[in-house]
Amino acid sequence: MAITNLQFKEEFDKYEAKLNKGLDFLRSEFLAIRAGRANPQILNKITVDYYGTPTQLSSMANITVPEARMLMISLWDTSMVKEVVKAIMASDIGITPSDDGKVIRLVFPQLTEERRKELIKQIKKISEDSKVTLRNERRDVMDILKKFKKDNIITEDEEKSYGADVQKLLDGYIAKIDALLKEKEAEILEI
């Protein structure tokens, strides 16, 4: 890639940063999807009313994986066990917590075939939404290219060349999304 126009180089760098951000968002979404194994990332979106302040569960407890299908949550303030259990029940992770007054355990059941198919549909939709977002970013950069061409900041040849660079970068990110999807699909289908 030989982007010589500094104004477009700046726009291209912004575009690449947005594509990276989109890929990172997809990774975090995939981490939050339960695939039959215990993964502390599934609790990242759970917030608890901690003395009137919404607080992320991960910032008020130690979360460990003692077994492949179990998460153990050790709260630093054990008086909050009931609040945390209530927050987990209210979340959409689909696991019923058990507690002994000090420690909360989440046991991940074996996924049924039906649930696996639902999860695969869900991750395919999330990955497709990510692709659409990245394509929208490409469209925005291509519009900037057209504007630069119209304002005689770049030539027609540069517009085509830079457009090819923009498309090539997008194709690379689409391939990364497909690879993440395939990896997550394999994880979900693993028994």
Disulfide bonds with the S-S distance in Angstrom:
none
